[in-house]
Amino acid sequence: MTHHSIAIDGPAASGKSTMARALAERLGIVMVNSGAMYRAVTWKTLSEKIDPKDKGAVIASLQKMEIVCSHDGTFSTITINGTDPTPFLREPEINANVSTISAIPEVREKLVGIQRDYLKKTHVVMEGRDIGSVVFPDTPFKIYIDADPSVRNSRRSDDGEIDSVEKRDAADSSRTTAPLKVADGATKIDTSNLSIEGAIAAAIETLKKQGFPMQEKKNPRLPEGETRGWMRWMYWLGWMSFGAAYRTIFGLRLEGMENLITSGPVLIASNHQSFLDPPLIGNLYKDEMVFFARKTLFKGPAKWVYPQWNAVPVDQDRPDMSSMKTVIRKLKGGWRVLVFPEGARTLDGEIGEAAAGVGLIAVKAGVPIQPVRISGADKALPRGSGKIRFERITVAVGEPIILSPRELKSYTGKEGYEALTKRIMDAIKAL
């Protein structure tokens, strides 16, 4: 059987990984992050107290490394001498030294051989800096992802990583071994002003023009024959009414809409300021979503209305595993779900402490996480007040957090759920 490879190249923080993950899921093939391999070797080198600039010592260490690469579902995996280095690959020390390690010819020769071995077993979409020019130079399916340096630096900062993309670009482009460049025959896509969905659509259209034979799966997580897109009349009525009110009364301002994932299951995690929050988030999308609502609200007419708006009742006074299981089941069934990690609305407008529940849901569901921050809703409808005030509301959408199966496994258990919850809350606070 002939296996096909899609080569995605580009500089740091251009959106390569997000693009490759999305294409892998939508096309049903394996996504290989070649950069993770170089980061893994860098991690191992540094863990042995070897100076990355000592080429001889790095090569000697490399020869002793047992590097095993495989895949888990649509994600590539890697271990070195039996250890999974995934949790450590984005540490500042790795960021600072990976370009130096990657420039060593012997390192690239060994890892390129491993990367090519993937194609012996499966179809792949591989992202990196030399995939179309060195790893798979003969593939007709080549895309070069780019973005303005200011945009890429901002993305880097939002991810909690402190390093200059300009320095990375200079190091990657000037090295003598497999420098960063646009491969022959590659189509260039600038993601500076594109939404995530827009960039993915552009990539899929490019692949079609290049003759890629596999068809896109519109929503691979939905059960066979099930679709999303139409709103039931009661949901639509609320969506229209709240949307009009937010735009006219509160002057709703949306930021970061290019980061919004509008198809497939997504766990949306937002700070909580007001009763206005759920429909605020709901109006970001043009189809239905699911959200948590306090159990005590389900009384009188609301007992009928809330289920029509896909609200899942939750008991705030004690752990409610049945509600969590419902939400996890919804996510696995292809739905978009909104959760408020803080649980209760803010008293002072500041973001409060979060319970580990959102981390548990994220790990069990294994779907992309969309951080969102709401500002001004606490002034428009303060907690404990039934009086609407004419205050501007802003909703900021952050870049999604997409975790590989290996990363998800590293977050298991109480401490893991708490660590992932902190990562999600840090992403919300950064908006």
C-alpha positions in Angstrom: 0.0 0.0 0.0 1.2 3.5 -0.9 1.2 5.9 2.0 0.9 9.6 1.5 2.7 12.4 3.4 1.7 16.0 3.9 4.7 18.3 4.7 3.9 21.4 6.7 6.8 23.8 7.3 7.1 27.2 8.8 8.8 29.3 11.5 8.1 29.2 15.3 4.5 30.0 16.4 3.2 30.2 12.9 0.4 27.7 13.6 2.0 24.5 12.2 1.1 22.3 15.1 -2.5 23.4 15.3 -2.8 23.0 11.5 -1.2 19.5 11.5 -3.4 18.3 14.4 -6.6 19.5 12.7 -5.7 18.0 9.4 -4.8 14.7 11.0 -8.2 14.4 12.7 -10.2 15.6 9.7 -8.4 13.4 7.3 -8.0 10.4 9.6 -4.2 10.2 9.4 -1.3 10.5 11.9 0.1 13.8 12.9 3.9 13.8 13.5 5.5 16.7 15.4 9.1 16.5 14.2 10.0 19.4 16.5 9.1 17.3 19.5 11.8 14.8 18.5 14.5 17.5 18.5 13.1 18.8 21.8 13.2 15.3 23.2 16.9 14.9 22.3 17.6 18.4 23.7 15.9 17.4 26.9 17.9 14.2 27.2 21.1 16.1 26.5 20.5 18.7 29.1 19.4 16.1 31.6 22.8 14.6 31.3 24.4 18.0 32.1 26.0 18.1 28.6 26.7 21.5 27.0 24.6 21.7 23.8 27.5 23.6 22.2 29.9 20.6 22.8 29.1 18.8 19.6 31.2 15.8 20.3 29.6 15.2 23.7 26.1 15.6 22.2 26.9 13.1 19.4 28.3 10.6 21.9 25.1 10.9 24.0 23.0 10.6 20.9 24.6 7.2 20.0 23.5 5.8 23.4 19.9 7.0 23.1 17.2 4.5 22.3 14.6 6.6 20.5 11.3 4.9 20.0 8.6 6.7 17.9 5.1 5.4 17.3 1.6 6.8 17.4 -1.4 6.9 19.7 -4.5 7.4 17.6 -3.8 10.4 15.3 -0.9 11.7 17.5 2.8 10.7 17.3 4.6 9.5 20.4 8.2 9.4 21.5 10.3 7.8 24.3 14.0 8.0 25.0 15.5 5.1 26.9 12.0 4.2 27.9 11.1 7.6 29.3 8.4 9.8 27.9 9.8 13.4 27.9 6.5 15.1 26.8 5.8 17.0 30.0 9.2 18.7 29.8 9.4 19.7 26.1 8.2 23.3 26.5 10.4 24.3 29.3 12.4 27.6 28.8 15.7 25.8 28.9 14.6 23.5 26.0 13.4 26.6 24.0 16.8 28.2 24.5 18.8 25.3 23.3 16.8 23.3 20.8 18.0 25.3 17.8 21.7 24.5 18.8 21.0 20.8 19.1 18.9 20.7 15.8 21.8 22.3 13.9 24.1 19.3 14.5 24.1 17.2 11.3 24.3 13.8 13.1 21.2 14.7 15.1 19.3 15.6 12.1 20.5 12.5 10.2 19.3 10.1 12.9 15.9 11.9 13.4 15.2 12.3 9.7 15.6 8.5 9.3 13.1 7.9 12.1 10.7 10.4 10.6 10.8 8.7 7.2 10.1 5.4 8.8 6.6 6.6 9.7 5.6 6.5 6.0 6.4 2.8 5.9 3.4 2.2 8.3 0.8 4.9 7.7 -0.3 8.1 6.1 1.2 11.1 7.9 0.9 14.9 8.1 4.3 16.0 9.5 5.2 19.5 10.6 8.6 21.1 11.2 11.1 23.3 9.4 12.6 21.0 6.8 9.8 18.4 6.1 9.2 19.5 2.5 12.8 20.3 1.7 14.6 17.4 3.4 12.4 14.7 5.0 9.9 14.3 2.2 11.2 16.3 -0.7 9.3 14.2 -3.3 5.8 14.6 -1.8 3.5 16.7 -3.9 1.6 17.8 -0.8 3.6 20.7 0.7 2.4 23.7 2.7 4.4 26.5 4.2 2.7 28.2 7.2 3.8 31.8 8.1 2.7 34.8 10.1 3.9 38.2 11.0 6.6 38.1 13.8 4.5 40.3 16.1 1.6 37.9 15.8 3.9 34.9 16.5 5.5 36.6 19.5 2.0 37.2 20.9 1.1 33.5 20.4 4.2 32.5 22.1 3.5 34.7 25.1 -0.1 33.4 25.3 1.3 29.9 25.5 3.4 30.9 28.4 6.7 30.6 26.5 9.3 33.3 26.7 11.6 33.4 23.7 11.9 35.6 20.7 10.7 34.2 17.4 13.1 36.5 15.6 16.0 34.8 17.2 14.6 31.4 16.5 14.0 32.4 12.8 17.6 33.7 12.5 19.0 30.5 14.0 16.8 28.1 12.0 17.3 30.0 8.7 21.1 30.4 8.9 22.1 26.9 10.0 24.1 25.0 7.3 22.2 21.8 7.9 18.6 21.7 6.7 17.8 25.4 7.1 14.3 26.7 7.4 13.0 27.7 3.9 10.0 27.4 1.6 10.4 24.0 -0.1 10.1 23.7 -3.8 6.5 23.3 -4.9 5.1 24.4 -1.5 2.1 26.6 -1.2 2.5 29.5 1.3 -0.4 30.3 3.7 -0.1 33.4 5.9 -2.1 32.9 9.1 -1.6 36.4 10.5 -5.2 37.5 9.8 -6.8 34.1 9.5 -9.0 32.3 12.0 -8.1 28.8 12.9 -11.0 27.5 10.8 -10.1 29.8 8.0 -6.5 28.6 8.0 -7.6 24.9 8.1 -10.0 25.6 5.2 -7.2 27.2 3.2 -5.0 24.2 3.8 -7.6 21.6 2.8 -8.4 23.6 -0.3 -4.6 23.7 -1.1 -4.4 19.9 -0.7 -7.3 19.4 -3.0 -5.6 21.5 -5.7 -2.4 19.5 -5.1 -4.4 16.3 -5.7 -4.5 14.8 -2.2 -6.7 11.7 -2.6 -8.2 11.4 0.9 -11.5 13.1 1.7 -12.1 15.4 4.7 -14.3 14.1 7.5 -16.6 16.9 8.4 -16.8 16.0 12.1 -15.0 12.8 12.9 -16.2 12.7 16.5 -19.9 12.6 15.7 -21.7 9.2 15.6 -22.3 7.9 12.1 -25.1 9.7 10.4 -25.5 12.4 13.1 -25.0 16.1 12.2 -24.9 19.4 13.9 -25.8 22.9 12.6 -29.5 23.5 13.0 -30.8 25.2 16.2 -34.1 24.1 17.7 -36.6 27.0 17.7 -36.4 27.6 21.5 -32.6 27.7 21.5 -32.7 29.9 18.4 -35.1 32.3 20.0 -32.8 32.8 23.1 -29.7 33.0 20.9 -31.3 35.8 18.7 -32.7 37.7 21.7 -29.6 37.7 23.8 -27.4 38.4 20.8 -29.4 41.5 19.9 -29.4 42.7 23.5 -25.7 42.3 23.9 -24.9 44.2 20.8 -27.3 47.1 21.3 -27.4 47.5 25.1 -23.8 46.5 26.1 -21.9 47.3 22.9 -20.5 43.8 22.9 -16.9 43.7 21.7 -15.3 40.4 20.6 -11.5 39.9 20.6 -9.5 36.9 19.3 -12.3 35.5 17.2 -9.6 34.1 14.8 -8.8 31.6 17.6 -12.4 30.2 17.8 -12.8 26.5 16.9 -16.3 26.4 15.3 -16.5 22.7 14.4 -16.1 19.5 16.3 -16.2 19.0 20.1 -14.6 21.7 22.2 -14.4 22.3 26.0 -14.9 26.0 26.5 -13.5 27.3 29.8 -14.4 30.8 30.9 -14.2 33.0 33.9 -17.6 33.7 35.5 -18.9 37.2 36.2 -22.6 37.2 35.7 -25.8 35.4 34.8 -25.2 37.0 31.4 -22.2 34.8 30.8 -23.7 31.5 29.2 -25.6 33.3 26.4 -22.6 35.6 25.9 -20.4 32.6 25.1 -23.3 30.9 23.2 -23.5 33.9 20.8 -19.9 33.2 19.6 -21.3 30.2 17.7 -23.9 29.6 15.1 -25.1 26.3 16.4 -26.0 24.8 19.7 -23.8 24.2 22.7 -24.1 22.7 26.2 -23.4 24.4 29.5 -23.5 23.9 33.3 -26.2 25.7 35.3 -26.8 25.8 39.0 -29.3 23.1 40.0 -31.4 25.6 42.1 -32.2 27.5 38.9 -34.3 24.6 37.5 -37.7 25.7 39.0 -40.9 27.2 37.7 -40.8 28.0 33.9 -37.0 27.7 33.9 -37.4 24.0 34.7 -38.6 23.7 31.1 -36.6 26.5 29.4 -33.1 25.6 30.7 -33.2 22.0 29.2 -34.2 23.6 25.9 -31.0 25.6 26.1 -29.0 22.5 26.7 -28.3 23.4 30.4 -26.9 20.6 32.6 -27.9 21.0 36.2 -25.0 20.9 38.7 -25.0 20.9 42.5 -22.6 23.5 43.7 -22.7 22.4 47.3 -21.2 19.0 46.8 -19.3 17.0 44.2 -21.6 16.1 41.3 -20.1 13.3 39.3 -23.3 12.5 37.5 -23.2 16.0 35.9 -19.6 15.6 35.0 -20.2 12.3 33.4 -23.1 13.8 31.4 -20.7 16.6 30.1 -18.0 14.1 29.3 -20.5 12.0 27.4 -21.7 15.1 25.5 -18.1 16.0 24.5 -17.3 12.5 23.3 -20.5 12.7 21.3 -19.3 15.7 19.4 -20.8 18.5 21.3 -19.3 21.9 22.3 -19.5 22.4 26.1 -19.1 25.5 28.3 -17.8 25.2 31.9 -17.0 27.9 34.5 -14.0 26.5 36.4 -14.5 28.9 39.3 -18.0 27.5 39.9 -19.6 30.7 41.3 -19.8 34.2 39.9 -17.2 36.7 41.0 -17.8 39.2 43.8 -15.3 41.8 42.8 -14.7 41.2 39.1 -11.4 39.4 39.7 -10.8 35.8 38.6 -11.1 33.4 41.5 -9.8 30.0 42.4 -10.9 27.1 40.3 -11.7 23.5 41.3 -10.0 20.6 39.6 -13.2 19.5 37.9 -12.4 21.2 34.6 -9.1 19.4 34.5 -10.8 16.1 35.1 -13.3 16.8 32.3 -10.6 17.8 29.9 -8.6 14.6 30.6 -11.5 12.3 30.4 -13.0 13.8 27.2 -9.6 14.4 25.4 -11.0 17.3 23.3 -9.5 20.8 22.4 -9.8 23.3 25.2 -10.9 26.9 24.3 -10.0 29.5 27.0 -12.3 32.5 27.1 -12.3 35.7 29.2 -15.3 37.9 29.9 -14.8 41.5 31.1 -17.5 44.0 32.1 -20.4 41.6 32.7 -20.0 41.9 36.4 -20.7 45.7 36.1 -23.6 45.1 33.5 -25.4 42.7 35.9 -23.6 42.5 39.3 -24.0 39.5 41.5 -26.9 39.9 43.9 -28.4 42.6 41.7 -31.4 42.3 39.4 -30.7 45.7 37.8 -29.2 45.9 34.3 -26.5 48.6 33.8 -25.3 50.0 30.5 -21.7 48.8 30.6 -19.6 47.6 27.7 -18.9 43.9 27.7 -15.8 42.3 26.1 -15.3 38.6 25.3 -11.7 37.6 24.5 -11.1 34.2 22.9 -7.6 32.6 23.4 -5.7 30.1 21.3 -7.0 26.5 22.0 -5.1 24.1 24.1 -4.8 20.8 22.2 -3.3 18.0 24.2 -1.9 14.7 22.7 -2.8 11.4 24.4 0.6 11.3 26.1 0.1 14.8 27.5 -3.4 13.8 28.7 -1.9 10.8 30.5 0.6 13.0 32.3 -2.3 14.9 33.8 -4.1 12.0 35.4 -4.9 11.8 39.1 -5.8 14.6 41.5 -2.5 16.4 41.1 -2.7 16.1 37.3 -6.2 17.5 37.2 -5.1 20.4 39.4 -2.1 21.1 37.2 -4.2 21.1 34.0 -6.8 23.3 35.7 -4.0 25.8 36.6 -2.8 25.7 33.0 -6.3 26.5 31.8 -6.9 29.3 34.3 -3.5 30.8 33.4 -4.5 30.9 29.8 -7.8 32.6 30.7 -6.0 35.2 32.9 -3.5 35.9 30.1 -6.3 37.2 27.8 
